[in-house]
């Protein structure tokens, strides 16, 4: 019974470590997503600026 309990405790410990690693990976992905959103907004703003210039010159 003791060895089964120890085995179960070890499994739980491993799963808790995996969960902690997954939480870190999720947070890193959230940060990457936020950075990508900012970059996308910057690119959109630049595209809008160029589109406005083209419209002023009747090219769009």
N, C-alpha and C positions, 0 to 999 in steps of 0.2 A: 504493500500500500504506500509505503514511503517513497519508493522509486517512482511510482505512478504520479504521486503528488509533485515530486521534484520535477518530473518530466513536464507535467502540466504547467507548473510555475515557469519553467524555462520557455515553454511555448508562448505563454502570456507575455513574458518579458520580451521575446523576439517580436511579437506582434505589436507591442507598445513602441518598440524602437522603430519598426517599419512605419507605424502611424506617424510618429514624430518626423521621420524623414519625408514622408508624403506631405505632411503639413508644411514643411520647409519648402518643398518643391512647389506646392500650390502658391505659397506666398511669393516665391521667386517669379512664378508665372504671372501672378497679379501685377507685380512690379514691371515686368516686361510688357505686359498688356497696356499698362498706364503709359509707359514710355512710347509704345507704338502708337497709341491714340494721340499723344502730343505731337509726334512726328507727322502723323496723318493730318492733323489739324493745320500744322505749319505748311504742309504741301498743298492742302486745299486752299489756304489763304493765298499762297503764291499763285496757284492756278487761277483763282478768282481775279487777282491783280492783273495777270497777263490777259485774261479774257476781257477785262474792262478796257485795257489798252487797245486790244484788237477791235473791240466794239467802237471805240472812239475814232478809229481810223477806217471804220466801215469794213473791216476784214472778217467780222464774225456776225 
